[in-house]
Amino acid sequence: MHIKPWHRHYDYNVPTTIRYPQIPAQALFQLAAGTFPDKPATNFYGTELTFWQLREQSLRMANALGRLGVKKGDRVGVHLPNCPQFVISYLAVVSLGAIVVNLNPLASAGELRFIIENTGMETIITFDMVLPNVRPLVKETGIKRLIATRVTDYITGFGVSAARDLDLEEGWHHFSELLESVTETRLPRVQLGPDDPALIQFTGGTTGVPKGAVLTHANIVAATLQASVWGNPTITIVPPEKRLVLSVIPYFHAYGNIVCMNWAFFNYATQILVPRFEIEELLGIIGNFEKISFFPAVPTLITAIINHPKAAGLNLDKRLGLLNSGAAPMPVDLIERVQDMGISFSEGYGLSESTSLGAANPVLGLKKTGSIGIPFPDNDVRLVDVESGTEDVKPGEPGEIVMKGPLIMQGYWNNPAETAGQIRDGWLHTGDIARMDEDGYFFIVDRKKDMIIAGGFNIYPRDIDEVLYQHPKVSEAVSLGIPDEYRGETVKAFVVLKPGESATEKEIIDFCRQRLTAYKVPRIVEFRDSLPKSVVGKILRKILRQEEMEKSKKVQ
């Protein structure tokens, strides 16, 4: 790759290119198990599994699945929250050469049915709390094998459940009992190449029907190594025996899967597994550890932590080694508050289609507030004209981010038309609009589809959101375009106030009027107790947009 303007801003020990080993994804873990066999690989509410114990259990599960008929290329649904069973299942499936299909435990029956049918999945690993949702689907679809667990089976003091406790039907298997039935810990003899699929990550369906991004073993290895070298300035000085990663981001999402779980394998880190986000519980978990090396998070999670009265007593600047934010743009006001607390911080950008990575601010070097940073090693990024999709925009002008490199997905599963639309000549078209400055730093303007056209003006909602977050009474905010007979669309803001605060619509609009061009100022403000969010905490404009469309239909 040619020298890029952003290369000069890499931290001192971050390379501009990486030599990627031609190994399967599970080899990242096997290396850790052989090097630090007795170190805890997972910590789940105080109960630990060492790397060697995790190796043995994952290989026993792999051999058990093999006996049940799972083979290379088969799709296996992993329908679990962050828990040891997820890690065991992931390693078992990829070790067989089968393909993990990440399934959100909160997904509706309709969403699950679509994914099961789209992938031709025949095996699902799930848990007791969602069994009522899954039970009818097994009978209605092509699922041949169901394996169920109880999440608390891996917490000391809760006891281990049995098949009868979960009311499993004939032919279904209990996770722990299936493990106990196999003693074989031999690595499955499967020929795997770098381009073999390892993971199917379905997008959130923000553009309509969910699409399954196919990530190969090479994608996962490349992403893990890129995420690892980016953290070199802070992580390499921590002895491997002391490395910990706080895993709140769900592993059924590409961000958690790569930046928490696979990162932990390659860096010999203990994964502190958190199956749900509950602020009081999370602060208690953080307080149990003297030093957490790495904490990948999202803006809403960070907001909840630093706004909590207990946060000040935790000495987060001393307790957190590196805080990373991804999945959604971070408001400038929040970035400044984190920096004021003295926490080492880096904001990044990526998509499921790019194995969760793309760009980030350097850990030690030049950070630009409001920027998603600079591309990771070996990734080429351009900004192209929104209309043509091929012509590079002039310096400083907004354009669609297109990416090329070892992170780019193989394509969408069973969806060649969408693949052809998203990947053109090897370039992934992200749908995100950004500007690049003279240093090669990128600044997200907005999603192409979120752009508001009001009275002939193109308005990027993020410009408005940034101003709303500057208001001292605002905790969360989002803006979007709603139908307007005169302007085509007009701007509406949805606002969540901080606890104990009150404000009027006029107060918010006047605040914006002082800081925004007239045509960008919200005409309507709706106050809410909460905003709809995805499982990783991204505010879902599409839900609010759907609500507004329904309202306009009723008026008509």
Protein Blocks (a to p, Z undefined) as FASTA:
>chain_A
ZZdfklmmpcfklcfbdcdddddfklmmmmmmmmmmmbcfbdcehiacdfklmmmmmmmm
mmmmmmnopaehiacdddddddfklmmmmmmmmmnopacddddfkbcfklmmmmmmmnop
abdcddfklmmmmmmmmmmmmcfbdcdddfklmgghjapadfklnopaehiacfklmmmm
pcbfcdcdddddfklcfbdcddehlnopaddddddfklmmmmmmmmmmmmmmmmmmpcfk
lgccddfbcfkbmklmmmmmmmmmmnopacdddfbdcfklmmmmmmmpmbdfbacddfkl
mmmmmmpmklmmnommlmpmbdcdehiacdfklmmmmmmnopacddddddfklnopabdc
dfklccdehiabjadehiacddddfklomaccdehiacddddedjklcfbdehilklmmm
mpgghiacehpacdddfkopacdfbdfklpcceehiacdfklmmmmmmmpmkbmbdcddd
dddfknopacdddddddehiacdfklmmmmmmmmpcfklpcfbdcddfbdcddfkopacf
klmmmmmmmmmmmmZZ
